[in-house]
Amino acid sequence: MPTRFNRPSSRAPRPDAETLAVTALGWIAGDAEQISRFLALTGADVSDLRQAAGEPGFLAGVLDFLMGHEPTLMDFCAAHAVEPEDVAQAWQKLSGRFLDSGQI
């Protein structure tokens, strides 16, 4: 009889922060409305995205974009079978900020 300690988990392993952010950027870039909103809010230029994707600060901004609009966050999570908490934890890792500290 399984107990809470040996029950198999049906949850996939959590992706690392950088992989999750790059996946999110690809998802955003694949939707004309999302990429337009992202570029408008960040001031980034589409020609700079590939180079910027290698920078942790930019990747934190990608996740911040998702977290700043719940419908977008939930659509991304559904499309990639991740939890909103995974996005928040990845954002914390990349940004060095913590949601529960009161300092954002």
URTA-V928925 format. One record per helix or strand of 3 or more residues. SS is the DSSP state (H for helix, E for strand). FROM is the first residue (numbers start at 0). TO is the last residue. Records with the same first field share a line. If there is no record, write none. Layout:
# URTA-V928925
SS: FROM-TO  FROM-TO
This chain:
# URTA-V928925
H: 16-28  31-41  45-51  55-66  69-79  83-94  98-100
